[in-house]
Amino acid sequence: MVRAVLLLALGGPDPPGPAPPGPAPCRVLYARTFGTPPGTPPAPGDPPRQRLRRKEQLLAVARQVTSQCRLLQSSSGCPSSPTPQLPDEPMALQDAPGGLFQLPPGDPFPERVTVAWLSVLALAFALVCDPQENLSLAEITLRRLAPRLLASLRLLGPGADVLLRPETADLLLDRLLPHGQMLFLNERFLQAMDREMGIKASR
């Protein structure tokens, strides 16, 4: 089962000005969780604390994904883009860099989870999965989901922040990840879904 989906801006290199040296922090642009985080006991009557705990977990995952992306960019000699950019043309993501890593129990989830991630320009996508999940299917799902989420993004201005249409992202996840369950989907289903939702940027 997929526990969470994240879309984040990786942040750029050293920020200008008198700010402390170091890369700009990543920013979670969109996150959705499925079910109860593993190992988390129910806390009736205290939803604000549950929401805060879940936000902290997702931020911890986002920081780990950012570290993995920067490590890969550093080893390949490809500098990261300081601001989010969107492609001018529809893009296939078969060759986009990505990977897998595990988070041990307690860091940040009480139980071990596996994270599949994909880096596209200054953005990253991640699936937080149960450790026994089919990781090949997780990678396929991520590569199908990423271009469709990209089609839901738009820039607020040149070099400005990215805006995601959350209702479109929610609808995509309802179709591709119902209740956090990954599906074996054929291309005919995906093409019909793209036509229905008016998505033209996915391949």
N, CA, C and O of each residue as an XYZ file, in Angstrom:
812
protein
N       0.835     -1.203      0.000
C       0.000      0.000      0.000
C       0.866      1.247      0.000
O       1.924      1.270      0.629
N       0.428      2.276     -0.696
C       1.100      3.569     -0.671
C       0.582      4.357      0.519
O      -0.626      4.541      0.672
N       1.481      4.816      1.348
C       1.104      5.582      2.535
C       0.958      7.073      2.256
O       0.147      7.751      2.886
N       1.746      7.583      1.308
C       1.685      9.019      1.031
C       2.265      9.296     -0.338
O       3.106      8.549     -0.839
N       1.798     10.392     -0.941
C       2.322     10.921     -2.202
C       2.776     12.347     -1.942
O       2.052     13.127     -1.323
N       3.959     12.691     -2.406
C       4.488     14.039     -2.203
C       4.968     14.617     -3.516
O       5.524     13.911     -4.357
N       4.746     15.906     -3.680
C       5.343     16.700     -4.754
C       6.046     17.858     -4.074
O       5.429     18.599     -3.308
N       7.331     18.019     -4.349
C       8.075     19.057     -3.651
C       8.994     19.811     -4.588
O       9.478     19.276     -5.586
N       9.222     21.076     -4.239
C      10.240     21.894     -4.896
C      11.537     21.671     -4.133
O      11.586     21.810     -2.911
N      12.594     21.320     -4.873
C      13.831     20.924     -4.217
C      14.571     22.075     -3.573
O      15.404     21.850     -2.694
N      14.290     23.311     -3.985
C      15.085     24.423     -3.474
C      16.366     24.530     -4.281
O      16.797     23.571     -4.921
N      16.961     25.701     -4.242
C      18.137     25.935     -5.064
C      19.425     25.818     -4.293
O      19.434     25.353     -3.153
N      20.526     26.242     -4.913
C      21.803     26.293     -4.224
C      21.820     27.421     -3.216
O      20.762     27.880     -2.788
N      23.000     27.878     -2.827
C      23.109     28.892     -1.779
C      22.242     30.100     -2.087
O      22.359     30.674     -3.169
N      21.367     30.504     -1.156
C      20.536     31.676     -1.393
C      21.369     32.949     -1.334
O      22.329     33.015     -0.567
N      21.019     33.975     -2.136
C      21.783     35.220     -2.102
C      21.496     35.991     -0.824
O      20.512     35.746     -0.126
N      22.406     36.947     -0.539
C      22.168     37.817      0.617
C      22.825     37.293      1.877
O      23.639     36.371      1.830
N      22.462     37.894      3.016
C      23.140     37.565      4.271
C      22.628     36.297      4.936
O      23.003     36.019      6.075
N      21.783     35.515      4.262
C      21.252     34.298      4.876
C      22.388     33.314      5.124
O      23.398     33.358      4.422
N      22.247     32.433      6.100
C      23.286     31.443      6.372
C      23.563     30.605      5.136
O      22.641     30.306      4.377
N      24.841     30.212      4.916
C      25.164     29.414      3.735
C      24.466     28.062      3.782
O      24.118     27.558      4.850
N      24.271     27.491      2.609
C      23.601     26.198      2.513
C      22.460     26.265      1.541
O      21.952     27.350      1.257
N      22.042     25.131      1.024
C      20.971     25.122      0.035
C      19.663     25.639      0.604
O      19.382     25.489      1.793
N      18.870     26.247     -0.261
C      17.540     26.678      0.155
C      16.712     25.451      0.520
O      16.848     24.408     -0.120
N      15.873     25.552      1.519
C      15.120     24.372      1.955
C      14.101     23.939      0.917
O      13.602     24.743      0.130
N      13.807     22.642      0.937
C      12.771     22.135      0.051
C      11.407     22.600      0.555
O      11.253     22.997      1.710
N      10.430     22.539     -0.338
C       9.083     22.969      0.001
C       8.097     21.939     -0.508
O       8.136     21.573     -1.683
N       7.217     21.468      0.352
C       6.189     20.523     -0.073
C       5.082     21.303     -0.765
O       4.417     22.134     -0.146
N       4.885     21.029     -2.068
C       3.858     21.709     -2.844
C       2.507     21.004     -2.740
O       1.450     21.631     -2.810
N       2.571     19.688     -2.571
C       1.334     18.912     -2.480
C       1.656     17.614     -1.759
O       2.703     17.010     -1.994
N       0.766     17.191     -0.891
C       0.932     15.915     -0.200
C      -0.441     15.326      0.060
O      -1.403     16.033      0.358
N      -0.499     14.019     -0.061
C      -1.734     13.321      0.268
C      -1.375     12.014      0.954
O      -0.488     11.292      0.498
N      -2.054     11.711      2.038
C      -1.803     10.480      2.763
C      -2.991      9.541      2.594
O      -4.112      9.961      2.309
N      -2.705      8.257      2.779
C      -3.737      7.232      2.669
C      -3.721      6.411      3.960
O      -2.670      5.934      4.386
N      -4.872      6.255      4.565
C      -4.963      5.462      5.774
C      -4.257      6.118      6.940
O      -3.952      7.310      6.906
N      -4.001      5.337      7.966
C      -3.298      5.813      9.158
C      -1.816      5.525      8.993
O      -1.457      4.423      8.577
N      -0.930      6.487      9.309
C       0.498      6.206      9.222
C       0.844      4.935      9.989
O       0.309      4.712     11.076
N       1.736      4.091      9.442
C       2.027      2.806     10.059
C       2.505      2.964     11.494
O       3.367      3.795     11.783
N       1.941      2.163     12.391
C       2.375      2.180     13.775
C       1.830      3.320     14.585
O       2.186      3.470     15.754
N       0.965      4.141     13.992
C       0.437      5.294     14.712
C      -0.863      4.913     15.404
O      -1.839      4.599     14.724
N      -0.911      4.930     16.737
C      -2.157      4.592     17.413
C      -3.168      5.711     17.256
O      -2.789      6.880     17.180
N      -4.445      5.376     17.206
C      -5.458      6.420     17.098
C      -5.465      7.307     18.319
O      -5.233      6.843     19.436
N      -5.732      8.590     18.108
C      -5.781      9.548     19.213
C      -7.080     10.311     19.123
O      -7.104     11.456     18.672
N      -8.186      9.671     19.560
C      -9.483     10.331     19.437
C      -9.526     11.628     20.210
O      -8.978     11.743     21.307
N     -10.188     12.599     19.614
C     -10.350     13.873     20.308
C      -9.181     14.806     20.138
O      -9.200     15.899     20.703
N      -8.145     14.426     19.374
C      -6.978     15.293     19.225
C      -6.537     15.353     17.760
O      -5.375     15.070     17.467
N      -7.430     15.714     16.832
C      -7.043     15.771     15.409
C      -5.946     16.780     15.105
O      -5.129     16.502     14.227
N      -5.865     17.954     15.779
C      -4.756     18.863     15.458
C      -3.395     18.234     15.696
O      -2.469     18.450     14.914
N      -3.263     17.466     16.750
C      -1.972     16.826     17.012
C      -1.675     15.769     15.959
O      -0.525     15.614     15.546
N      -2.688     15.045     15.522
C      -2.494     14.065     14.456
C      -2.040     14.732     13.170
O      -1.126     14.251     12.500
N      -2.689     15.855     12.824
C      -2.300     16.562     11.599
C      -0.878     17.086     11.691
O      -0.133     17.025     10.714
N      -0.488     17.604     12.861
C       0.869     18.116     13.029
C       1.885     16.992     12.909
O       2.929     17.152     12.277
N       1.576     15.850     13.521
C       2.487     14.711     13.448
C       2.638     14.239     12.004
O       3.745     13.936     11.559
N       1.532     14.178     11.278
C       1.596     13.739      9.888
C       2.386     14.726      9.039
O       3.150     14.318      8.164
N       2.209     16.025      9.288
C       2.972     17.028      8.556
C       4.462     16.891      8.825
O       5.277     17.018      7.911
N       4.821     16.630     10.085
C       6.232     16.445     10.424
C       6.806     15.224      9.713
O       7.944     15.252      9.244
N       6.016     14.150      9.634
C       6.484     12.955      8.931
C       6.737     13.240      7.459
O       7.755     12.823      6.908
N       5.816     13.946      6.823
C       5.961     14.230      5.404
C       7.132     15.173      5.136
O       7.831     15.022      4.133
N       7.350     16.141      6.021
C       8.495     17.039      5.861
C       9.807     16.273      6.003
O      10.773     16.553      5.293
N       9.839     15.317      6.913
C      11.048     14.507      7.080
C      11.316     13.689      5.822
O      12.467     13.565      5.402
N      10.275     13.131      5.216
C      10.441     12.400      3.958
C      10.924     13.341      2.862
O      11.816     12.984      2.092
N      10.345     14.547      2.781
C      10.735     15.511      1.754
C      12.214     15.880      1.886
O      12.916     16.006      0.882
N      12.681     16.049      3.107
C      14.102     16.378      3.291
C      15.001     15.230      2.837
O      16.054     15.458      2.242
N      14.579     13.985      3.120
C      15.372     12.835      2.682
C      15.393     12.731      1.159
O      16.435     12.442      0.570
N      14.245     12.965      0.520
C      14.188     12.935     -0.942
C      15.099     14.013     -1.518
O      15.839     13.758     -2.468
N      15.047     15.213     -0.949
C      15.906     16.301     -1.418
C      17.376     15.929     -1.303
O      18.156     16.203     -2.215
N      17.765     15.307     -0.192
C      19.160     14.879     -0.024
C      19.559     13.871     -1.092
O      20.657     13.944     -1.642
N      18.656     12.919     -1.388
C      18.949     11.924     -2.413
C      19.108     12.588     -3.790
O      20.016     12.248     -4.548
N      18.215     13.537     -4.104
C      18.288     14.229     -5.397
C      19.583     15.020     -5.521
O      20.245     14.971     -6.558
N      19.943     15.738     -4.484
C      21.163     16.556     -4.543
C      22.405     15.681     -4.625
O      23.370     16.032     -5.305
N      22.388     14.548     -3.940
C      23.521     13.634     -4.016
C      23.680     13.100     -5.435
O      24.795     13.019     -5.950
N      22.564     12.736     -6.065
C      22.614     12.247     -7.444
C      23.066     13.341     -8.403
O      23.873     13.088     -9.298
N      22.546     14.568     -8.222
C      22.961     15.675     -9.078
C      24.446     15.974     -8.916
O      25.140     16.263     -9.891
N      24.928     15.901     -7.677
C      26.340     16.180     -7.422
C      27.231     15.121     -8.063
O      28.266     15.445     -8.646
N      26.828     13.849     -7.955
C      27.656     12.781     -8.511
C      27.646     12.777    -10.037
O      28.604     12.329    -10.667
N      26.543     13.286    -10.639
C      26.455     13.308    -12.098
C      26.994     14.607    -12.692
O      27.127     14.727    -13.910
N      27.309     15.591    -11.823
C      27.825     16.865    -12.299
C      26.779     17.777    -12.879
O      27.112     18.737    -13.574
N      25.504     17.496    -12.607
C      24.410     18.325    -13.119
C      23.908     19.222    -12.002
O      23.300     18.723    -11.056
N      24.138     20.532    -12.075
C      23.639     21.409    -11.020
C      22.126     21.488    -11.022
O      21.486     21.353    -12.065
N      21.565     21.706     -9.854
C      20.110     21.837     -9.755
C      19.677     23.226    -10.179
O      20.432     24.190    -10.053
N      18.469     23.320    -10.676
C      17.917     24.611    -11.076
C      17.483     25.369     -9.829
O      16.820     24.784     -8.972
N      17.833     26.664     -9.690
C      17.496     27.395     -8.475
C      16.016     27.664     -8.314
O      15.546     27.845     -7.191
N      15.267     27.695     -9.408
C      13.830     27.957     -9.299
C      13.068     26.911    -10.089
O      13.586     26.385    -11.074
N      11.862     26.604     -9.684
C      11.079     25.628    -10.435
C      10.872     26.073    -11.874
O      10.583     27.240    -12.140
N      11.023     25.140    -12.790
C      10.774     25.413    -14.201
C       9.874     24.314    -14.731
O       9.949     23.169    -14.286
N       9.037     24.660    -15.668
C       8.173     23.677    -16.296
C       8.570     23.524    -17.752
O       8.946     24.505    -18.392
N       8.496     22.320    -18.284
C       8.892     22.109    -19.681
C       7.921     22.774    -20.632
O       6.723     22.851    -20.363
N       8.458     23.262    -21.767
C       7.612     23.872    -22.783
C       6.856     22.825    -23.594
O       5.778     23.104    -24.119
N       7.411     21.635    -23.695
C       6.810     20.574    -24.491
C       6.434     19.409    -23.593
O       7.002     19.239    -22.514
N       5.469     18.601    -24.043
C       5.163     17.376    -23.302
C       6.418     16.533    -23.141
O       7.228     16.429    -24.063
N       6.573     15.939    -21.984
C       7.818     15.232    -21.720
C       7.550     13.800    -21.288
O       6.635     13.520    -20.513
N       8.367     12.913    -21.806
C       8.364     11.534    -21.348
C       9.379     11.429    -20.219
O      10.458     12.018    -20.292
N       9.041     10.687    -19.184
C       9.885     10.653    -17.998
C      10.557      9.299    -17.813
O      10.955      8.947    -16.703
N      10.686      8.535    -18.907
C      11.306      7.222    -18.767
C      12.760      7.324    -18.312
O      13.261      6.429    -17.632
N      13.439      8.407    -18.682
C      14.850      8.551    -18.340
C      15.086      9.537    -17.206
O      16.235      9.851    -16.896
N      14.037     10.026    -16.589
C      14.209     10.960    -15.470
C      14.882     10.234    -14.306
O      14.540      9.088    -14.015
N      15.839     10.890    -13.634
C      16.538     10.213    -12.531
C      15.612      9.953    -11.356
O      14.724     10.750    -11.054
N      15.834      8.840    -10.712
C      15.021      8.476     -9.562
C      15.717      7.401     -8.774
O      16.849      7.022     -9.078
N      15.033      6.908     -7.756
C      15.640      5.875     -6.938
C      14.718      5.419     -5.833
O      13.552      5.806     -5.757
N      15.281      4.579     -4.975
C      14.563      4.019     -3.841
C      15.437      4.148     -2.597
O      16.661      4.046     -2.683
N      14.830      4.366     -1.473
C      15.549      4.260     -0.204
C      14.553      3.874      0.878
O      13.342      4.021      0.717
N      15.093      3.378      1.984
C      14.250      2.971      3.099
C      14.482      3.889      4.289
O      15.589      4.376      4.519
N      13.427      4.108      5.023
C      13.516      4.842      6.281
C      13.308      3.838      7.409
O      12.296      3.138      7.429
N      14.243      3.758      8.343
C      14.127      2.763      9.416
C      13.007      3.114     10.385
O      12.512      4.241     10.371
N      12.605      2.181     11.214
C      11.558      2.470     12.204
C      11.922      3.674     13.070
O      13.037      3.780     13.581
N      10.963      4.566     13.220
C      11.184      5.737     14.060
C      11.812      6.904     13.342
O      12.090      7.924     13.972
N      12.055      6.795     12.016
C      12.747      7.871     11.301
C      12.139      8.064      9.914
O      12.732      7.608      8.936
N      10.983      8.719      9.783
C      10.162      9.343     10.825
C       8.940      8.508     11.209
O       8.236      8.856     12.157
N       8.672      7.400     10.481
C       7.498      6.596     10.793
C       7.852      5.555     11.849
O       8.990      5.089     11.890
N       6.909      5.185     12.694
C       7.191      4.165     13.710
C       7.607      2.830     13.118
O       8.320      2.065     13.768
N       7.169      2.530     11.873
C       7.577      1.305     11.197
C       8.363      1.644      9.942
O       8.258      2.749      9.410
N       9.149      0.686      9.477
C       9.980      0.895      8.293
C       9.109      1.126      7.058
O       8.092      0.456      6.878
N       9.508      2.071      6.211
C       8.818      2.332      4.951
C       9.855      2.452      3.846
O      11.029      2.717      4.103
N       9.406      2.253      2.613
C      10.251      2.424      1.436
C       9.743      3.629      0.654
O       8.536      3.801      0.484
N      10.662      4.457      0.180
C      10.311      5.654     -0.569
C      10.852      5.524     -1.991
O      12.051      5.334     -2.198
N       9.951      5.629     -2.965
C      10.340      5.706     -4.374
C      10.253      7.171     -4.790
O       9.259      7.839     -4.508
N      11.289      7.670     -5.461
C      11.300      9.087     -5.817
C      11.752      9.270     -7.266
O      12.403      8.410     -7.859
N      11.378     10.430     -7.806
C      11.678     10.788     -9.187
C      11.944     12.282     -9.219
O      11.190     13.062     -8.638
N      13.017     12.685     -9.898
C      13.397     14.096     -9.967
C      13.173     14.626    -11.379
O      13.624     14.030    -12.358
N      12.466     15.756    -11.472
C      12.180     16.391    -12.756
C      12.486     17.880    -12.618
O      11.758     18.610    -11.946
N      13.571     18.326    -13.263
C      13.996     19.718    -13.156
C      14.191     20.071    -11.685
O      14.970     19.403    -11.005
N      13.514     21.092    -11.171
C      13.686     21.472     -9.771
C      12.591     20.897     -8.881
O      12.398     21.344     -7.751
N      11.879     19.901     -9.402
C      10.797     19.279     -8.645
C      11.122     17.814     -8.385
O      11.950     17.219     -9.075
N      10.465     17.242     -7.388
C      10.611     15.822     -7.101
C       9.253     15.256     -6.711
O       8.419     15.934     -6.111
N       9.060     13.992     -7.070
C       7.843     13.258     -6.736
C       8.251     12.057     -5.899
O       9.310     11.471     -6.126
N       7.422     11.686     -4.936
C       7.772     10.562     -4.073
C       6.521      9.801     -3.659
O       5.458     10.379     -3.432
N       6.682      8.485     -3.569
C       5.671      7.604     -3.006
C       6.256      6.968     -1.755
O       7.352      6.409     -1.802
N       5.550      7.044     -0.651
C       5.943      6.368      0.583
C       5.140      5.077      0.654
O       3.911      5.103      0.728
N       5.850      3.935      0.631
C       5.185      2.637      0.502
C       5.497      1.740      1.691
O       6.515      1.900      2.365
N       4.600      0.795      1.931
C       4.901     -0.279      2.862
C       6.121     -1.037      2.344
O       6.294     -1.165      1.132
N       6.975     -1.543      3.246
C       8.223     -2.187      2.784
C       8.011     -3.430      1.938
O       8.876     -3.777      1.134
N       6.876     -4.113      2.100
C       6.633     -5.323      1.318
C       5.961     -5.018     -0.023
O       5.604     -5.940     -0.757
N       5.787     -3.742     -0.346
C       5.110     -3.362     -1.590
C       5.951     -3.741     -2.806
O       7.174     -3.850     -2.720
N       5.276     -3.939     -3.939
C       5.934     -4.243     -5.210
C       6.660     -2.978     -5.695
O       6.021     -2.035     -6.160
N       7.985     -2.964     -5.584
C       8.746     -1.753     -5.876
C       8.816     -1.463     -7.372
O       8.900     -0.301     -7.770
N       8.784     -2.496     -8.202
C       8.744     -2.259     -9.650
C       7.445     -1.558    -10.032
O       7.444     -0.647    -10.860
N       6.342     -1.986     -9.425
C       5.065     -1.331     -9.694
C       5.061      0.093     -9.139
O       4.455      0.992     -9.724
N       5.740      0.292     -8.008
C       5.825      1.639     -7.439
C       6.542      2.586     -8.399
O       6.115      3.726     -8.582
N       7.626      2.118     -9.010
C       8.358      2.961     -9.957
C       7.510      3.249    -11.189
O       7.477      4.381    -11.672
N       6.819      2.219    -11.703
C       5.953      2.426    -12.868
C       4.850      3.425    -12.541
O       4.560      4.321    -13.333
N       4.237      3.267    -11.373
C       3.162      4.176    -10.953
C       3.668      5.600    -10.853
O       2.988      6.535    -11.275
N       4.861      5.772    -10.296
C       5.427      7.109    -10.140
C       5.694      7.754    -11.495
O       5.445      8.945    -11.677
N       6.199      6.972    -12.445
C       6.504      7.520    -13.771
C       5.243      7.797    -14.579
O       5.261      8.605    -15.507
N       4.159      7.134    -14.232
C       2.878      7.457    -14.869
C       2.225      8.670    -14.202
O       1.573      9.475    -14.866
N       2.402      8.789    -12.915
C       1.763      9.865    -12.172
C       2.465     11.208    -12.392
O       1.807     12.243    -12.506
N       3.806     11.191    -12.451
C       4.569     12.434    -12.508
C       4.203     13.331    -13.692
O       3.934     14.512    -13.470
N       4.178     12.836    -14.948
C       3.849     13.748    -16.045
C       2.423     14.273    -15.976
O       2.135     15.372    -16.451
N       1.537     13.491    -15.386
C       0.151     13.952    -15.261
C       0.030     15.020    -14.177
O      -0.780     15.939    -14.294
N       0.827     14.899    -13.131
C       0.868     15.974    -12.130
C       1.527     17.226    -12.706
O       1.117     18.347    -12.405
N       2.558     17.024    -13.541
C       3.188     18.179    -14.192
C       2.173     18.945    -15.036
O       2.232     20.171    -15.133
N       1.250     18.218    -15.640
C       0.230     18.871    -16.452
C      -0.734     19.688    -15.604
O      -1.474     20.519    -16.131
N      -0.730     19.459    -14.291
C      -1.607     20.200    -13.387
C      -0.911     21.407    -12.770
O      -1.501     22.129    -11.967
N       0.341     21.621    -13.148
C       1.115     22.730    -12.577
C       1.090     23.927    -13.517
O       0.934     23.794    -14.731
N       1.247     25.093    -12.916
C       1.498     26.283    -13.727
C       2.313     27.255    -12.898
O       2.215     27.287    -11.671
N       3.125     28.054    -13.594
C       3.923     29.062    -12.920
C       3.096     30.330    -12.706
O       2.301     30.723    -13.560
N       3.300     30.954    -11.558
C       2.607     32.205    -11.282
C       3.262     33.385    -11.992
O       2.682     34.469    -12.049
N       4.435     33.193    -12.522
C       5.154     34.243    -13.236
C       6.538     33.730    -13.558
O       6.913     32.655    -13.090
N       7.326     34.476    -14.354
C       8.673     34.019    -14.702
C       9.527     33.829    -13.452
O       9.747     34.773    -12.694
N      10.006     32.607    -13.243
C      10.846     32.335    -12.097
C      10.105     32.372    -10.777
O      10.738     32.407     -9.722
N       8.794     32.365    -10.806
C       8.027     32.480     -9.575
C       7.647     31.104     -9.060
O       8.107     30.082     -9.570
N       6.806     31.097     -8.050
C       6.402     29.852     -7.433
C       5.530     29.035     -8.376
O       4.918     29.551     -9.310
N       5.502     27.751     -8.092
C       4.659     26.836     -8.838
C       3.330     26.699     -8.119
O       3.279     26.611     -6.892
N       2.267     26.683     -8.887
C       0.936     26.501     -8.329
C       0.381     25.178     -8.840
O       0.389     24.913    -10.042
N      -0.095     24.359     -7.925
C      -0.703     23.088     -8.290
C      -2.205     23.185     -8.103
O      -2.690     23.724     -7.109
N      -2.935     22.652     -9.080
C      -4.385     22.580     -8.926
C      -4.709     21.328     -8.115
O      -4.744     20.231     -8.674
N      -4.944     21.467     -6.817
C      -5.090     20.275     -5.969
C      -6.276     19.409     -6.346
O      -6.233     18.193     -6.161
N      -7.349     20.019     -6.878
C      -8.496     19.200     -7.222
C      -8.160     18.244     -8.368
O      -8.666     17.122     -8.411
N      -7.306     18.689     -9.296
C      -6.878     17.813    -10.381
C      -5.976     16.709     -9.852
O      -6.106     15.551    -10.249
N      -5.056     17.068     -8.950
C      -4.168     16.070     -8.359
C      -4.964     15.035     -7.567
O      -4.677     13.840     -7.639
N      -5.958     15.491     -6.818
C      -6.774     14.548     -6.041
C      -7.514     13.586     -6.963
O      -7.599     12.390     -6.684
N      -8.048     14.112     -8.062
C      -8.782     13.262     -8.995
C      -7.856     12.237     -9.653
O      -8.237     11.083     -9.849
N      -6.634     12.669     -9.991
C      -5.660     11.745    -10.558
C      -5.362     10.604     -9.591
O      -5.325      9.438     -9.984
N      -5.150     10.950     -8.333
C      -4.820      9.925     -7.346
C      -6.004      9.001     -7.088
O      -5.822      7.809     -6.840
N      -7.212      9.547     -7.146
C      -8.392      8.695     -6.988
C      -8.464      7.645     -8.090
O      -8.949      6.535     -7.872
N      -7.970      8.011     -9.288
C      -8.035      7.077    -10.422
C      -6.831      6.137    -10.454
O      -6.978      4.945    -10.727
N      -5.636      6.675    -10.173
C      -4.415      5.874    -10.292
C      -4.027      5.175     -8.996
O      -3.366      4.137     -9.030
N      -4.427      5.725     -7.862
C      -4.082      5.151     -6.555
C      -5.319      5.117     -5.657
O      -5.320      5.776     -4.617
N      -6.342      4.399     -6.004
C      -7.544      4.407     -5.168
C      -7.250      3.862     -3.769
O      -6.838      2.713     -3.609
N      -7.469      4.702     -2.771
C      -7.242      4.324     -1.368
C      -5.804      3.857     -1.121
O      -5.546      3.057     -0.221
N      -4.876      4.366     -1.932
C      -3.474      4.007     -1.745
C      -3.060      2.689     -2.371
O      -1.936      2.234     -2.158
N      -3.942      2.068     -3.136
C      -3.622      0.794     -3.773
C      -3.097      1.030     -5.189
O      -3.745      1.692     -6.000
N      -1.916      0.479     -5.474
C      -1.363      0.595     -6.823
C      -2.022     -0.426     -7.743
O      -2.309     -1.553     -7.341
N      -2.255     -0.010     -8.982
C      -2.985     -0.835     -9.942
C      -2.105     -1.149    -11.148
O      -1.237     -0.362    -11.525
N      -2.345     -2.306    -11.737
C      -1.734     -2.640    -13.026
C      -2.668     -2.099    -14.112
O      -3.735     -2.658    -14.364
N      -2.252     -1.009    -14.745
C      -3.114     -0.316    -15.702
C      -2.526     -0.423    -17.107
O      -1.314     -0.320    -17.295
N      -3.399     -0.631    -18.085
C      -2.912     -0.676    -19.463
C      -2.993      0.715    -20.089
O      -3.630      1.624    -19.557
N      -2.325      0.851    -21.241
C      -2.243      2.159    -21.893
C      -3.610      2.649    -22.367
O      -3.861      3.854    -22.396
N      -4.482      1.734    -22.734
C      -5.805      2.152    -23.200
C      -6.573      2.855    -22.077
O      -7.233      3.868    -22.309
N      -6.481      2.311    -20.858
C      -7.145      2.949    -19.716
C      -6.552      4.335    -19.464
O      -7.282      5.297    -19.227
N      -5.221      4.427    -19.518
C      -4.562      5.708    -19.252
C      -4.929      6.744    -20.302
O      -5.174      7.903    -19.966
N      -4.971      6.346    -21.561
C      -5.333      7.290    -22.620
C      -6.775      7.758    -22.475
O      -7.073      8.932    -22.694
N      -7.674      6.841    -22.107
C      -9.068      7.230    -21.890
C      -9.185      8.189    -20.711
O      -9.964      9.141    -20.759
N      -8.408      7.940    -19.646
C      -8.434      8.827    -18.488
C      -7.896     10.207    -18.854
O      -8.440     11.223    -18.422
N      -6.822     10.242    -19.655
C      -6.257     11.530    -20.072
C      -7.268     12.332    -20.893
O      -7.409     13.540    -20.705
N      -7.959     11.662    -21.791
C      -8.966     12.364    -22.598
C     -10.087     12.887    -21.710
O     -10.550     14.014    -21.887
N     -10.518     12.080    -20.765
C     -11.611     12.477    -19.882
C     -11.247     13.684    -19.030
O     -12.084     14.551    -18.778
N      -9.980     13.736    -18.584
C      -9.540     14.820    -17.709
C      -8.935     15.985    -18.483
O      -8.587     17.008    -17.893
N      -8.805     15.836    -19.815
C      -8.226     16.912    -20.612
C      -6.738     17.072    -20.428
O      -6.206     18.174    -20.555
N      -6.053     15.966    -20.126
C      -4.609     16.003    -19.920
C      -3.930     15.721    -21.248
O      -4.192     14.705    -21.891
N      -3.042     16.647    -21.656
C      -2.346     16.484    -22.934
C      -0.837     16.307    -22.764
O      -0.135     15.978    -23.721
N      -0.342     16.526    -21.544
C       1.106     16.533    -21.368
C       1.676     15.192    -20.954
O       2.895     15.068    -20.830
N       0.855     14.194    -20.737
C       1.379     12.919    -20.259
C       1.624     11.968    -21.415
O       0.899     11.961    -22.410
N       2.668     11.164    -21.254
C       2.972     10.153    -22.254
C       3.296      8.867    -21.535
O       3.588      7.858    -22.177
